């Protein structure tokens, strides 16, 4: 078991760094299963709790709201903790929230417990990303962040489809119980492999809040909050699209989720490498790609094989995550924790915004596949915010 270490300029060995990244990635896997599995279980949860599918969408949004509230709040209030201690507390709290969700007796208590479960999400990823970036040379930070984020993408490929399939066979509650167990495993792994660094710089809450004075921080968060909404818009309504438009059995839902996860793994790797190579310009090209694939979704939804292919393509939108995460490290100066955690708050603004906009368009009678066009519009909005950020950077050097 690792106890403490003190570092100066030296980086840990490659093997030691990978063990730490693996422990942190398991936490990302737990969060990925906890956040996304319910999207594939919309019909099951609705039937079990005697509510509508749009109401299940509200449960998804409650989790996202928890992330939005918790990420900056915990980052500021927890800034005086060592990162190791903060990660352990965050993942223990996440475990409790998901176990409570599995036991929720009705719609309203499920909403409350999903909100509570979302509170540690953003702060965990933010702090874990900072730990990963500190283990490698500067020019490899985005790739280190992408390795921590790989837990999230592997959850999309394997965890979510498996949890969805198992929950279809037994109960949707089992998915949240599994997440609670994986979160407890993460606590154990982080305790074993992540040493306490007593030379680690810790900020005051006031120091962390200085990130909010930086326009580039806000613009980067805006790109994520608006540009990422398209992916969540499509993914949240993927199950009803498959059943009502593609007209396949519900048992194809986990397969489509796995296709999305495969794309997410590809996107996560590409996004990290692209940002390390192109910096901010890479974000712009990723957004152009997002717009193009979202526009193809309504057409691709008409047949099984084309929707599986487009699910892979839409999954690659995850490439924005390591790119924007590292961008925030570049522009936040000494307020790293708040900026890094707020990245996931921005993504969960997208997680709330996308399903809500999609639900409005579907409710207005535009059909299930309108989510592709709504998603493309939000990605275009993200591209507009990117141009403001890029222009400002060019102007001020």
C-alpha positions in Angstrom: 0.0 0.0 0.0 1.2 3.5 -0.9 1.5 5.8 2.1 3.1 9.1 1.3 5.5 10.5 -1.2 7.2 13.8 -1.7 8.0 15.0 -5.2 10.0 17.8 -6.5 10.5 18.1 -10.2 10.8 14.3 -10.7 7.9 12.3 -12.1 6.9 8.9 -10.9 7.9 5.8 -12.9 5.7 4.9 -15.8 4.4 1.7 -14.1 3.6 3.6 -10.9 1.8 6.3 -12.8 -0.3 3.8 -14.8 -1.4 2.0 -11.6 -2.6 5.4 -10.2 -4.4 6.2 -13.5 -6.0 2.7 -13.5 -7.3 3.2 -9.9 -8.8 6.6 -11.0 -10.2 5.2 -14.2 -12.2 2.6 -12.2 -14.0 5.5 -10.5 -14.7 6.9 -14.0 -16.1 3.5 -14.9 -18.5 3.7 -11.9 -19.6 7.2 -12.8 -20.1 6.3 -16.5 -22.4 3.3 -15.6 -24.3 5.4 -13.0 -24.8 8.3 -15.4 -25.7 6.7 -18.6 -27.4 3.3 -17.9 -30.7 4.8 -16.9 -30.9 6.3 -20.4 -31.2 2.8 -21.8 -33.7 1.8 -19.1 -36.2 4.6 -19.7 -39.1 2.2 -20.6 -38.3 -0.1 -17.6 -38.1 2.7 -15.0 -41.2 4.4 -16.4 -43.2 1.1 -16.1 -41.9 0.2 -12.7 -42.6 3.6 -11.1 -45.8 4.3 -13.1 -44.4 7.4 -14.7 -43.9 8.7 -18.3 -40.6 8.5 -20.2 -40.3 12.3 -20.2 -40.5 12.1 -16.3 -37.6 9.6 -16.4 -35.8 12.3 -18.5 -36.4 14.6 -15.4 -34.6 12.0 -13.3 -31.6 12.1 -15.7 -31.7 15.9 -15.5 -31.8 15.8 -11.7 -28.4 13.9 -11.7 -27.0 16.4 -14.2 -28.2 19.3 -11.9 -26.4 17.6 -9.0 -23.2 17.6 -11.0 -23.6 21.3 -12.0 -24.2 22.3 -8.3 -21.7 20.0 -6.7 -18.7 20.4 -9.1 -17.9 24.1 -8.3 -19.2 24.0 -4.7 -17.1 20.9 -3.7 -14.0 22.2 -5.7 -14.0 25.4 -3.7 -14.9 24.0 -0.3 -12.6 21.1 -0.7 -9.6 23.0 -2.0 -7.8 22.8 1.3 -7.9 19.0 1.3 -5.1 16.9 -0.1 -6.2 15.4 -3.4 -6.0 11.8 -2.2 -8.3 12.5 0.7 -10.7 14.4 -1.4 -10.9 11.6 -4.0 -11.6 9.0 -1.3 -14.4 11.1 0.2 -16.0 11.9 -3.1 -16.1 8.3 -4.3 -17.5 7.1 -0.9 -20.3 9.7 -1.2 -21.0 8.6 -4.7 -21.3 5.0 -3.6 -23.9 5.9 -0.9 -25.9 8.0 -3.4 -26.2 5.1 -5.8 -27.1 2.5 -3.2 -29.8 4.9 -2.0 -31.0 5.2 -5.6 -31.3 1.5 -5.9 -33.6 1.5 -2.8 -35.7 4.5 -3.9 -39.4 3.6 -3.4 -40.9 6.2 -5.8 -40.4 8.8 -8.5 -39.7 11.8 -6.1 -37.2 10.0 -3.9 -35.4 8.7 -6.9 -35.1 12.3 -8.2 -33.6 13.3 -4.8 -31.2 10.5 -4.7 -30.0 11.0 -8.3 -29.4 14.6 -7.5 -27.3 13.6 -4.5 -25.4 11.0 -6.6 -24.5 13.7 -9.0 -22.9 16.0 -6.5 -19.4 14.4 -6.3 -19.2 13.6 -10.1 -17.6 16.7 -11.4 -15.2 17.3 -8.5 -14.0 13.6 -8.8 -13.2 13.9 -12.5 -11.6 17.3 -12.0 -9.3 16.3 -9.2 -8.5 12.9 -10.9 -7.5 14.8 -14.0 -5.2 17.1 -12.1 -3.6 14.1 -10.4 -3.1 12.3 -13.8 -1.7 15.5 -15.4 0.8 15.9 -12.6 2.3 12.4 -13.2 3.5 13.1 -16.8 5.5 15.7 -18.8 3.6 18.8 -19.9 3.3 17.8 -23.5 1.5 14.5 -22.6 -1.1 15.9 -20.1 -4.1 15.5 -22.4 -3.3 11.9 -23.1 -2.9 11.2 -19.3 -6.3 12.8 -18.8 -7.8 10.7 -21.5 -6.5 7.5 -19.8 -8.4 8.5 -16.6 -11.4 9.3 -18.8 -11.1 5.9 -20.4 -13.0 4.4 -17.4 -16.0 6.5 -18.6 -15.7 5.4 -22.2 -15.2 1.7 -21.3 -18.4 2.1 -19.2 -20.2 3.1 -22.4 -18.8 0.2 -24.3 -19.1 -2.6 -21.7 -20.6 -1.4 -18.4 -23.8 0.3 -19.7 -24.8 -2.4 -22.2 -24.2 -5.1 -19.6 -26.0 -3.2 -16.8 -28.9 -2.5 -19.2 -29.2 -6.1 -20.3 -29.0 -7.4 -16.7 -31.5 -4.8 -15.5 -33.9 -5.8 -18.4 -33.7 -9.4 -17.2 -34.1 -8.6 -13.5 -34.6 -5.0 -12.2 -33.5 -1.5 -13.0 -32.5 -1.2 -9.4 -29.7 -3.7 -9.9 -27.8 -1.2 -12.1 -27.5 1.4 -9.3 -26.5 -1.3 -6.8 -23.7 -2.4 -9.1 -22.5 1.2 -9.4 -22.4 1.5 -5.6 -20.2 -1.7 -5.5 -17.8 -0.4 -8.2 -17.5 2.9 -6.4 -16.6 1.1 -3.1 -13.9 -0.8 -5.1 -12.6 2.5 -6.3 -12.2 3.7 -2.8 -10.1 0.7 -2.0 -7.9 1.0 -5.1 -7.3 4.8 -4.6 -6.4 4.1 -0.9 -3.9 1.4 -2.0 -2.3 3.0 -5.1 -2.5 6.8 -4.7 0.1 8.1 -2.2 -0.4 11.2 -0.1 1.8 14.0 -1.5 2.5 16.3 1.3 4.3 18.8 -1.0 1.1 19.2 -3.0 0.0 22.8 -3.3 -3.4 23.5 -1.7 -5.4 26.6 -2.4 -7.8 28.6 -0.3 -11.4 28.9 -1.5 -10.7 32.5 -2.4 -7.8 31.4 -4.6 -9.9 28.9 -6.4 -12.6 31.5 -7.1 -10.1 33.6 -9.1 -10.8 31.2 -12.0 -14.1 32.9 -12.4 -12.4 36.1 -13.3 -10.8 34.6 -16.4 -12.9 35.0 -19.6 -11.1 32.1 -21.3 -12.3 29.8 -18.5 -15.9 30.9 -19.1 -15.6 30.5 -22.9 -14.2 27.0 -22.6 -17.0 26.0 -20.2 -19.5 27.5 -22.7 -18.1 25.4 -25.5 -18.7 22.3 -23.4 -22.1 23.3 -22.1 -23.5 24.1 -25.5 -21.4 22.0 -27.9 -21.8 18.7 -26.0 -25.6 19.0 -25.6 -26.1 17.4 -29.0 -24.5 14.1 -27.9 -26.8 13.9 -24.8 -29.8 14.9 -26.8 -29.4 12.0 -29.2 -28.2 9.4 -26.6 -31.0 10.2 -24.1 -33.7 9.3 -26.6 -31.8 6.5 -28.3 -34.0 3.7 -26.7 -37.4 5.1 -28.0 -35.8 5.9 -31.4 -34.7 2.2 -31.7 -38.1 0.9 -30.7 -40.4 3.4 -32.5 -38.3 4.5 -35.6 -35.9 1.7 -36.3 -38.5 -0.7 -35.0 -36.3 -3.3 -33.5 -36.6 -5.3 -30.2 -35.6 -3.6 -27.0 -32.8 -6.2 -26.7 -30.9 -4.2 -29.4 -30.6 -1.2 -27.0 -27.5 -2.6 -25.3 -26.0 -3.3 -28.7 -26.5 0.3 -29.7 -25.1 1.5 -26.4 -22.0 -0.7 -27.0 -21.6 0.9 -30.4 -21.7 4.3 -28.8 -19.2 3.1 -26.3 -16.8 1.9 -29.0 -16.9 5.3 -30.6 -16.4 7.0 -27.2 -13.2 5.0 -26.7 -11.9 6.0 -30.1 -12.9 9.7 -29.5 -11.3 9.8 -26.1 -7.9 8.6 -27.5 -8.1 10.9 -30.5 -9.2 13.9 -28.5 -6.3 13.7 -26.1 -3.7 13.3 -28.9 -5.3 16.0 -31.0 -5.2 18.6 -28.3 -1.6 17.7 -27.3 -0.7 18.3 -31.0 -3.0 21.2 -32.1 -4.1 22.8 -28.8 -7.2 25.1 -29.1 -7.5 24.6 -32.9 -8.2 21.0 -32.4 -11.4 21.8 -30.4 -12.7 23.7 -33.5 -12.2 20.7 -35.8 -13.8 18.4 -33.3 -16.9 20.6 -33.2 -17.2 20.6 -37.0 -17.1 16.8 -37.0 -19.8 16.8 -34.3 -22.2 18.9 -36.4 -21.7 16.7 -39.5 -22.5 13.4 -37.7 -25.5 14.7 -35.8 -27.0 15.9 -39.1 -26.8 12.4 -40.4 -28.6 10.8 -37.4 -32.2 11.2 -38.6 -31.4 9.5 -41.9 -29.3 6.7 -40.2 -32.1 5.9 -37.7 -34.2 4.3 -40.5 -32.3 1.0 -40.5 -30.6 -1.1 -37.8 -27.1 -1.3 -39.3 -26.9 2.4 -40.2 -28.0 3.5 -36.7 -25.4 1.3 -35.2 -22.7 2.9 -37.4 -24.0 6.4 -36.5 -23.9 5.5 -32.8 -20.2 4.7 -33.2 -19.7 8.1 -34.9 -21.7 10.0 -32.3 -19.7 8.3 -29.5 -16.6 9.9 -30.9 -18.0 13.3 -29.7 -16.4 12.3 -26.3 -13.2 13.5 -27.9 -14.2 17.0 -26.7 -13.8 15.9 -23.1 -10.0 15.5 -22.7 -9.4 18.4 -25.0 -11.6 20.8 -23.0 -10.3 19.4 -19.7 -6.7 20.1 -20.6 -7.6 23.5 -22.1 -9.0 24.5 -18.7 -5.8 23.6 -17.0 -4.0 25.8 -19.5 -6.2 28.9 -18.8 -7.0 28.6 -15.1 -3.5 29.5 -13.8 -3.5 28.8 -10.0 -7.2 28.0 -9.7 -6.9 24.5 -11.2 -9.3 22.5 -9.1 -12.4 24.7 -9.6 -11.7 25.0 -13.4 -11.1 21.3 -13.8 -14.2 20.3 -11.8 -16.3 22.9 -13.6 -15.6 21.2 -16.9 -17.9 18.4 -15.8 -20.5 20.8 -14.5 -20.5 22.3 -18.0 -20.9 18.8 -19.6 -23.8 18.2 -17.3 -25.4 21.5 -18.2 -25.2 19.9 -21.6 -26.7 16.7 -20.2 -29.7 18.6 -18.9 -30.0 21.0 -21.9 -29.8 18.3 -24.6 -32.6 16.0 -23.3 -34.7 19.0 -22.5 -34.4 20.6 -25.9 -34.9 17.2 -27.5 -38.0 16.6 -25.4 -39.5 20.0 -26.3 -39.0 19.2 -30.0 -40.4 15.7 -29.7 -43.4 17.0 -27.7 -44.0 19.6 -30.4 -44.6 16.8 -32.9 -41.4 16.8 -34.9 -40.8 13.1 -34.3 -38.2 11.1 -32.4 -35.3 11.6 -34.8 -35.5 15.4 -34.5 -32.9 15.0 -31.8 -30.2 14.8 -34.5 -31.1 18.2 -35.9 -31.5 19.7 -32.4 -28.1 18.3 -31.5 -26.4 19.7 -34.6 -27.8 23.1 -33.7 -26.3 23.0 -30.2 -22.9 21.8 -31.6 -23.0 24.8 -34.0 -23.7 27.0 -31.0 -20.6 25.5 -29.3 -18.6 26.3 -32.5 -19.7 29.9 -32.3 -18.5 30.1 -28.7 -15.2 28.5 -29.8 -14.6 31.2 -32.4 -15.0 33.9 -29.7 -12.4 32.0 -27.5 -10.0 31.5 -30.4 -10.3 35.1 -31.6 -9.7 36.4 -28.0 -6.6 34.2 -27.7 -5.2 35.4 -31.0 -5.8 39.0 -30.0 -4.2 38.7 -26.6 -1.6 36.2 -27.5 
